[in-house]
Amino acid sequence: MLKRQKSFENEMPTCYIVATPIGNLEEMTPRAIDILKNVDVIACEDTRHTQKLLKHFNIENKVISHHDHNERESAKGILMLLMQGNNVALVSDAGYPLISDPGYLLVESITAHGFNVVPISGSSALLAGLVASGLITQPFLFQGFLPTNDKEARGVLTRIRHYEATIVLYEAPHRIEKTLKMCLEVMGDRKATLARELTKKHEEFLRGTLFELVEEAKDLKGEMVLIIEGSKAEKEPDISMMDIRTHIEELIQSGLSAKDAIKQIAKMTGMSKNEIYTMYHNENNVNH
Ligand code: SAM
């Protein structure tokens, strides 16, 4: 059933999803400070880390932990707090909660129970990296961290290598060289930007190609976002012969001539009209 939330026009308790700085503390917004001061409780990944942030901004409030290892249990606890009429803020160690950070289970459960979920915008490593990358920004695919298992990581890259969208990955410094090599191997050389230590004193952008980045990656330290150009290759036909025949027949049934149906399928798949014509008629001869 459709649920409609008018964020500031109802009396339901609210869970605020509060973005915090990814480095430069000046990116903390007055709105975020105000919310963190005024909610009944703040749920965070690492209480010690968040206490430092709160101290810096003179925020005194109750803090509870909500991290990867207790996510399901703690989501239930936070739901109870809302049921008792409390307003809650969720923060992660940096940037947006839920973006390669815990929070999804919580938001899913809170929205299912009809409580408000309100985003408080702020810094985001993915958007900061993307907009300064020099690569086309739309469409983009945020993949986040690749799986740590090599085979699974390769599987993900193989699946997305044909996408035309710019790809945004998060990576840890000790894995970046390996990841770049794998990207180069699976996707071929293409433009890529490595955005390092965003908003911090040693912020750096390495804009080049995957091959060039592999050569530089060995000694790179700090937090990093890898932005990779989307596929430039001709669209590969990804529909089977079976699909093509069914599709042509559906189009003919919907009133198109066989010639126009073949023309449309050629446009969709990037194959030539002749190729499809031959395939369609051969297939029909075999089958009928
Ligand atoms: N929730 C965060 C966000 O909204 O960006 C991401 C958290 S994720 C656990 C941490 C990863 O985000 C890092 O390993 C790095 O890939 C990226 N990241 C966070 N801060 C960054 C920064 N200042 N510069 C570059 N990348 C950063």
Boltz pocket constraint, residues with backbone or C-beta under 6 A from the ligand:
constraints:
  - pocket:
      binder: B
      contacts: [[A, 22], [A, 23], [A, 92], [A, 94], [A, 95], [A, 96], [A, 97], [A, 98], [A, 99], [A, 100], [A, 101], [A, 123], [A, 124], [A, 125], [A, 126], [A, 169], [A, 170], [A, 171], [A, 172], [A, 195], [A, 196], [A, 197], [A, 198], [A, 199], [A, 200], [A, 223], [A, 224], [A, 225]]
      max_distance: 6.0
